[in-house]
Amino acid sequence: GDQVLANTILRMRDIMLHYEFHSAVADGDIGRAMNVMAVWTFTFCRCGKSKYTNELLELACNFEYKYSDELKQAVLNDWLCNLTGHKGRWFPMDLMMEHNINLLK
């Protein structure tokens, strides 16, 4: 087969997933972002990134089997923030924390 074509198709798929993830975060849609992370779990597993794989699997299992409904809702509500109140301006809460830490240094 055509290996270059196969690699190009895989690269395009990965780019679309990355774009979908960033669009979901910007829109404040954590459900869409989690769907992409589910796909990424297998991608990380396939390429030998065991720490990322373990973190995403643990998160998925906690949501499915361990977290109460209240805890699930709390985690989902605190994952993203929008300080401007404008549409499409959401970003991850941990990124905001990193930004604040850099401002303090």
N, C-alpha and C positions, 0 to 999 in steps of 0.2 A: 504494500500500500504506500500511499504518499505520506511520509512521516512529517514533512513540513506542513502539509494541509492539516493533519491531525493535531499537531502542536499549535497551529494558528487557531483552530476551533476551540481547543482547550483554553488558550490564552484569552480569547474573546469571551468565553463563558466566565472565566475568573474575573475579567474586567467588569462584566455585567453584574456579577454578584457584588463586587466591591462598590459599584455605583448604586445598586439597590440598597446596600447597607447604609451608605452615606445619605442617600435620599430619605430612607426610613428614619434615621436619626434626626436629620434636619426637619422632617415633618412631625417629629415627636411620636412616631408610631413604633413603639417598642415591640409589638407583636411581629411586624415585618422584619425588624432587626433580629429578633430571636429565630425567625425562620431561616434567615441567612446563616446565623451562627450554627444552626443544626446542620446545614450543608458543610460549613467550614469544619465542623468536628471531624467529618470523614476525610476531608481534604488534609487536615493536619495529621490525622492518623496515617494516611497514605504516604506522606512525605517525611515521616519520622519525627514529627514535633510532638513528643509525648506529653510535655508539660501543658501545652495549649489544649491538646486532646483531653487530658485528665481534667483540666479546669472546666472546659465546656461540657464534658460528660457529667461532672459533679453538679454543675449548675442545672443541667437538664433533669437529672435524677432528683435533685432537691425539689425542683418545681413540681415534678410528677408525683413523688412519693413522700417527701419529708415535710415540706412547708405547709403550714395551715393556710387557709384561704386569706386570712388577715395578713399573714407574713408575705404571701405572694403579692397581694395588692400593695403592701408597703414597699417591697423591693421594686415593683414595676413603677410605682409613683415617684420613687426617688432615683431612678436610673438616669433620667434626662432632666434638663432644666432649660428654661427660656427666660432670660433676664429682661429681654426687650419687650416681650409680649407680642411680637410680630410673627406672622406665619413664616414657617421655613427657617426659623432661627434657633432651633433646639440644638443642644450639644450635650455630650456625656458629662455627668456630674463630676466624675473623677478628673476630667480635663479641666474643669473649672477649679477644682482643688489644686491641681498642679500649677495652674496659672497664678492662683493666689499665693502659693508657696514661693513661686519665683518672684513675685512682687515683694514679698517680705524679706528676701535675701539681699 
